[in-house]
Amino acid sequence: MSLALQTFSTVKDANAALQASGTRYLGGGTLVVRAANEGDVSVSSLVSVTDPGLSQIAVSGDKVRLGASVTMAAIARYPELAALAPAARAVGGPAIRNMATVGGNLFAPAPYGDFAVALLALDATVAIENGEMPIEAFLSGRDSSRAIVTAVGFSLPAAESFRFLKVSRVKPKGISMLSIAALLPRTADGTVTSARIALGCMADRPMRAKAAEKALLGRKLTPEEIAPALAAAGEGITPITDPIASAWYRAEVLPVHLGRLLLS
């Protein structure tokens, strides 16, 4: 089955075209093209946008805005985004990172979407043509969304407050068994003042470990003081099962790897 490609210069025109049955948006192509190659016949037409603004990275002070077409490779080599480089490099190998985009990663189903896990921990906002929304609201409704994502925005974290870990069986570019991102601002004596912990592969899309976050407040990152957070890490999770790992195994190793991340 052949696919038609429609190219537009504006997001507005592309959004209008996407309302037709059988159309999908084409960003980097790592999701939609693979699905077509694997026999997905639900898509008959692809829509793309040539607006150069979608590929821009803007950093002003601690405010960051990434166009939806910015690639993982571009993020990994951007000096001001060094804190996010580990999350960007977690996405596939070099060829995939040259194609995979910020916008596409938001739609990637588990076990993919490692960069979206980092964005969730950073409390990012997701921009579409008619406005912005918190990333949690976007992720919860992404399956029914027909709007094109244009950008994400977030506050650049201090290097010592943001941590990311991807666990895979094949290194350096294996599929995730799980991924964890944590934003943990602390006082001068090391006490955690707020916490956002995001998990990948613990549901069909990135989710927060809210019980673990609550358990970390007012504590220091020592083996004794993080123990309650590790015990609470599994609350509310529904891990996926795939050829990489079972749901049971993912749940069992989550506290182990979260502990390693918090103590790193």
C-alpha positions in Angstrom: 0.0 0.0 0.0 1.4 3.4 -1.0 1.3 6.5 1.3 0.6 10.0 0.0 2.6 12.8 1.5 1.1 16.3 1.9 3.6 19.1 2.9 2.4 22.4 4.3 4.3 25.6 5.3 2.1 26.3 8.3 0.8 24.3 11.3 -2.6 25.7 10.8 -2.9 24.2 7.3 -1.5 20.9 8.4 -3.9 20.7 11.3 -6.8 21.1 8.9 -5.5 18.3 6.7 -5.1 16.0 9.7 -8.8 16.0 10.3 -9.3 13.7 7.3 -9.7 10.0 7.9 -6.5 8.0 7.5 -4.1 10.8 7.9 -1.1 10.9 10.3 1.5 13.5 11.1 5.0 12.9 10.0 7.7 14.3 12.1 11.0 12.4 12.3 9.2 9.3 11.0 10.6 6.8 13.6 7.0 5.9 14.7 4.7 6.3 11.8 7.1 5.0 9.1 7.9 1.9 11.1 4.2 1.2 11.7 3.6 1.5 7.9 6.6 -0.8 7.2 5.1 -3.3 9.6 1.8 -3.4 7.8 -0.4 -0.8 9.5 -3.0 -0.1 6.8 -5.0 2.4 8.8 -2.9 5.3 7.4 -3.2 6.3 3.8 -1.7 9.8 3.9 1.0 11.6 5.8 1.1 15.3 6.7 4.3 17.3 7.3 5.2 20.9 8.1 8.2 22.8 6.8 8.0 25.7 9.2 11.6 26.3 10.4 10.4 27.5 13.8 9.5 23.9 14.7 13.2 23.0 14.7 14.4 25.9 16.9 16.0 25.6 20.3 15.6 28.8 22.5 17.3 29.2 25.8 16.8 32.4 27.7 18.1 32.4 31.3 16.6 29.3 32.8 13.7 29.1 30.4 13.9 26.6 27.5 11.7 26.1 24.5 12.2 23.2 22.2 10.4 23.1 18.8 8.6 19.9 18.2 10.9 19.0 15.3 14.1 19.4 17.3 15.9 16.1 17.2 17.5 14.1 20.1 20.9 14.6 18.4 20.5 18.4 18.4 19.6 18.4 22.1 22.6 16.1 23.0 25.1 18.4 21.4 23.6 21.7 22.6 25.9 23.1 25.3 23.2 24.8 27.4 21.2 21.6 27.5 23.9 19.4 29.0 21.6 18.4 31.9 19.3 16.8 29.4 21.9 15.2 27.2 21.7 11.8 29.0 18.0 11.6 28.3 18.4 12.6 24.7 21.2 10.0 24.2 19.0 7.3 25.7 16.8 7.4 22.6 18.1 4.7 20.2 21.4 4.8 18.4 23.0 7.7 16.4 20.8 7.1 13.3 17.6 7.2 15.4 18.7 10.3 17.4 19.2 12.1 14.1 15.5 11.5 13.2 13.7 11.2 16.5 12.0 14.4 17.6 10.7 16.0 20.8 7.2 16.0 19.5 7.3 12.4 18.4 8.7 11.2 21.7 5.6 12.6 23.5 3.5 10.1 21.5 5.9 7.1 21.8 4.3 4.1 23.6 6.2 2.2 26.3 8.9 0.9 26.2 9.8 4.0 24.1 9.6 7.6 25.0 12.6 8.0 27.3 12.9 11.7 26.6 9.2 12.3 27.5 10.0 10.8 30.9 12.5 13.5 31.4 10.1 16.2 30.3 7.5 14.9 32.8 10.0 15.2 35.6 10.7 18.7 34.5 7.0 19.7 34.6 7.1 20.8 31.0 4.3 22.5 29.1 3.2 21.2 25.7 2.3 23.8 23.1 -0.2 23.2 20.3 -1.6 25.7 17.8 -4.2 27.1 20.1 -2.4 27.2 23.4 -0.4 25.2 26.0 -1.1 22.6 28.6 0.7 20.8 31.3 2.5 17.7 30.1 0.6 15.4 32.4 -2.7 16.6 30.9 -1.3 16.1 27.4 0.0 12.6 28.1 -3.3 11.5 29.5 -5.2 12.6 26.4 -2.7 12.0 23.7 -4.4 9.0 22.2 -7.4 11.2 21.1 -5.4 14.2 20.2 -5.4 15.3 16.5 -3.6 18.6 17.1 0.1 19.0 16.1 2.5 19.7 18.9 4.6 22.7 18.1 6.9 23.0 21.1 7.6 22.1 24.7 8.8 24.5 27.4 10.4 24.1 30.8 12.7 25.6 33.3 16.3 24.5 32.9 17.2 22.5 36.0 20.4 23.0 38.0 22.8 20.2 37.1 22.8 18.8 40.6 19.0 18.7 41.0 18.2 16.7 37.9 18.9 13.0 37.4 18.1 10.5 34.6 18.6 6.7 34.3 17.7 4.3 31.6 18.0 0.6 32.3 18.3 -1.8 29.3 19.6 -5.2 28.7 21.5 -4.2 25.6 23.9 -1.3 25.8 24.3 1.4 24.6 21.1 1.6 22.6 18.8 -1.2 23.8 15.1 -0.8 24.4 14.2 0.4 28.0 13.4 -2.1 30.7 12.6 1.1 32.7 13.6 4.7 32.8 13.6 7.2 35.7 13.9 10.9 35.8 14.0 12.9 39.0 14.0 16.7 39.8 15.1 17.1 43.4 15.9 20.7 44.5 17.7 20.7 47.8 18.9 23.1 50.5 22.5 23.7 51.3 22.5 20.9 53.8 21.0 18.4 51.3 17.4 18.4 52.4 14.9 17.8 49.6 12.6 20.7 49.2 10.4 19.4 46.4 10.4 16.3 44.3 9.2 15.2 40.9 9.9 11.6 39.9 8.8 10.3 36.5 8.8 6.7 35.4 8.9 5.0 32.0 7.6 1.4 31.3 5.6 1.5 34.6 2.5 2.2 32.5 1.7 2.5 28.8 3.0 6.1 29.0 5.3 8.1 31.4 3.8 8.5 34.9 4.8 10.1 38.1 5.8 8.2 41.3 3.8 10.5 43.5 3.9 8.4 46.7 7.7 8.3 46.4 7.9 12.0 45.8 5.9 12.7 49.0 8.1 10.4 51.0 11.3 12.3 50.0 10.1 15.7 51.1 12.2 17.0 54.0 14.7 14.1 53.8 18.3 13.9 52.7 19.4 11.5 50.0 21.0 8.9 52.3 20.3 5.1 52.3 18.3 5.4 55.5 16.2 8.4 54.6 15.2 7.3 51.1 14.0 3.9 52.3 10.4 5.1 52.7 10.4 6.5 49.1 11.7 3.2 47.7 9.0 1.3 49.6 6.4 3.5 48.1 7.8 3.5 44.6 5.5 0.8 43.3 2.2 2.5 44.4 -0.1 3.1 41.4 2.2 1.5 38.8 0.9 -0.9 36.1 4.2 -2.0 34.4 4.1 -3.3 30.8 5.1 -6.8 29.8 7.0 -7.2 26.5 9.9 -9.3 25.2 12.3 -7.2 27.2 10.8 -7.9 30.7 7.7 -8.9 32.4 5.5 -6.6 34.5 6.5 -8.5 37.6 10.2 -8.1 36.9 9.9 -4.4 36.2 8.0 -3.9 39.5 10.6 -5.9 41.4 13.6 -3.9 40.1 12.1 -0.4 40.2 13.1 0.2 43.9 16.6 -1.0 43.2 17.2 1.3 40.3 15.4 4.2 41.9 17.7 3.8 44.9 20.8 3.9 42.7 19.5 7.0 41.0 18.8 8.8 44.3 22.2 7.9 45.7 24.2 8.7 42.6 
